[in-house]
Amino acid sequence: MEHCPRKVDKTSLDKEVAKKLKELFLAKGYPEHSLKTFVPFTFTFNDATFNLILPLIVELEERCILLCHYRSSTRGLLSFEREALALARLFSSPPPKYALLTNLQMFVLIDIRSGKYEIGGVEKIPDYNPNVLLAQPFDDAIFDPNIEKRLLYLYLSGG
């Protein structure tokens, strides 16, 4: 994993989001040991450093297979879809299979390879199925990391 091992200061909102997501994933059959909460990620680009806290990732066989990205937006959650995709593509190598963008009311499941997404409720959280979730990661570069870095920088810097 490439995420940063630094200490994370958690707000009450961070705790609430992580707790709710963990409950939802446990209800879908995920083993508790596969759910990592409050995962720090440090991103540096153009001499700017951004410290993010991911509320939850799913790790199987020491590989991140799903990354959750929380945005509180009740309207326009999809405006963060490209940010979540860039974040997931840069988070680990190989990238996770999925990113889940949520405001805890709406869920957007994003396929990292294709960039396609599905919108809905909690039913968009994939059921626990290790055979599907651990399908061979893609080895070939299907995206340009420099473009993903620029896009993530634009989202995080505000434009």
N, C-alpha and C positions, 0 to 999 in steps of 0.2 A: 504494500500500500504506500502511496505517496503522500497521504495526508499528514499534516503537521502534528507532532506529539505534544504540543504545548498545553499548558493548563487553560481551562476554559471557564470564564465567568458566565454563569447561567442566570438569566432573568426569570421572573415568574412565568412570563409568556413562553420562553424556551422550554421550561420544565413542563408546562401544560401541553404544548405541542408535542414534545417527545413522548410524554406519557400516553396521550391519545393515539399517536401513531403506533406506538408499541402495542397498545391494546388491540388496535385494528389488525396488525400483522399477526399477533398471537391467535386471534380469532380465525384467521385464514390458515392456521396450521403451522406457522413458522416456528422453529425451535427457538427458545429464548436466547440460547448462546449465539445464534446467528444475527441477532439484532443489536447493533451498536448505536448508542445514543450520544448526543453532544459531540459529534465528530468535528474537530477543528480542521480547517483547510486554509492555507495561506497561499495567496496568489499575488505574484509580483509581475508588473509589466510597466514599461515606460517610467521606471523609477518610482512607481506608486505601489504600495503594498496594501492588500486587502485581507483582513482576517475574518473568515466566515465561520459560522457554526452550523453544521448540518444537523437537523434534529434526529435523523435516523438514517443508517445505511444497513443493508442486508449483506452479510458476508458469509459465503459458503466455501469451504475448502480454501480458506485464506485468500479469497478473491471477492472483491466487491461486485455483487451482481445487480444491486438496485440501490439507487441513491434517492433520498427524499429531499425536496427543496420546498421550503415553506415561504409563502408570500401572503400577507394578511388581506390583500385586495379582495373585496367582495364583487367588484366589477372589474373586468379587464384582466382577469387572472391569465388569460391566454397571451397577454402582452409580455409575460415573463417566460413563455415557452422556449424561446430561442436562448435566453439566458440559462435556463435549466439544462438545455441540450449541450451548450458550450461547457458549462460547469462539469457535467458528467463526462464529456469527452476528454477533459483535462484532468479529472480527478485521479484516475488510476490507469495503469497499463497492465493488461488490456482494460479498456473502458468497461463500465458495467453494462449489462444487457439493457437495463431500463433506468429511466429517471421518472420519479413521480413528483409532479408539481401539485401543491395543494394549498388551500386556505382552510382546510378541515371541513368545508361544506361541499366543495367541488374538488374533483380529482382529475388530473390529466396524466395519463400514462404515455410516456414517450419511449419509442423504440430507438435506441441510440444509433444503431446501424443505419436505419432508413430515415430517421428524423420524423417519421409519421407518429401521430398521436391520436388518442381516444379520450373523449371527455365524458364524465359522468360522476356518479357517486362512489361510495366505497367499493362497489362491485368492480371498479377499475383496478383495485389492488389485486395483482395476480395471486391465485391460490398457490399454496406451497406445493411445488412439484419439482424436486431436485433434478429430474431428468430433463425437464424443459429449461429450468433456470440455469443449469450448468452446461447447457449445450455449448459446443465448441465456441470459444471466443473468436472474434475475427482478428486475423493477424495482419492482413493487408491494410494499409492506411486508406481508409475510405473518406477521410476528411483531412484538411490541412490544419495542423496544430497552430500555425501562425494566425490563420483566420479565426480559429476558435478563441485564441488568446485576445485578439483585437476585439472580437465581439463581447467577450466576457468583461474586458476592460471598459468598453463603452457602457455596458449595463451598470457595472459597479461604480463607475465614476460619475454617472449621471448624464452621460452624453458626450 
